[in-house]
Amino acid sequence: MSEPLSETPGARTADVRAVIAGLWVYPVKSCAGVQVQEAILTETGLEFDRAWMVVDEQGSFLTQRELPRMALIQPQLKYHDMVLRAPGMLALHIALDQVQKPVRVNIWDDEVKAYDMGPIAAQWFSDFLGVKARLVRFDPEEKRASSPQWTGDVEALNQFSDGYPLLVLSEASLAGLNEKLQTRGAVAVGMVRFRPNIVLGDVSGGNGLAPHDEDRLDLLEIATDQGVVRLKPVKPCPRCPIPNIDPATALSSPDVGDMLQTYRQEPRLKGAVSFGMNAIVLQGNDHLLKVGQGVTANYNFG
């Protein structure tokens, strides 16, 4: 990346100077993401991120872990609706400002309030996925908080994300993985496999990011037109088999997971494989994040 760095407090003295190289929103949990040039930051992450979720007949969440075909469902956010497309299916339109009956659904260990999106959406997902499924939307009155084990005294709220408002990953980390994959004769993979919200890239004239620098950063400061956004990376992101799934075909290969096992076992997660950092919002609710905005941070040596 060669975009100029926006002026950010502490930019001259920060250990790391970077740029937002990519922004991703995943409207429906575990379906394909939408790459955007800008997104509103809310207390639960980027606007519309994981606002919807697919559940089974018992109200338990469904993901690519059990149903890899979810990777083929492509959302598109428009002014008044979300359009969902999938191979062999007519487009499904979901109004952004309408819900149907209230329900309770389960995600991991949480039971939360949501709204069922109706029989047409249920039939569409059931037909494509080959299981009985329904689409639900998170109830904005629900307070689903991240684990205080990692956030301390900060109440970090989520919608249907696995547990944290944001996932931060750097281009340098992906480049490091792809170099290892190609050395072994495997095919390089794209950022989309790892489902980040914010991708960090190098900035012209900056002290460039090393692979997995995001693991070691204490606080991310981002200069926006509305002021400074402050995000705190709090927990390494443990990886399930989803990065093994090719988002273009929904076919799985163990290459990515096997390679990560060789060098990404994280002591803070009792040896689980990690890639990227979960982050929480400390400041900047309703600010507009844009690709190209400057990011500064210091290393956390604690």
Secondary structure, DSSP 8 states (H G I E B T S, - for coil): --------TTTTT-SEEEEEEEEEE-SBTTS--EEESEEEEETTEETTTT-EEEE-TTSBB--TTT-GGGGG-EEEE-SSEEEEE-TTS--EEEETT----EEEEEETTEEEEEEE--HHHHHHHHHHHTS--EEEEE-TT--EE--HHHHTT---EESSSSSSSEEEEEHHHHHHHHHHHHHTT-----GGGG--SEEEEE-TTS----TTGGGGBS-EEEEETTEEEEEEEEEEEE--SGGGB-TTT--B-SHHHHHHHHH-EEGGGTTEEEEEEEEEEEE-TT-EEETT-EEEE-B---
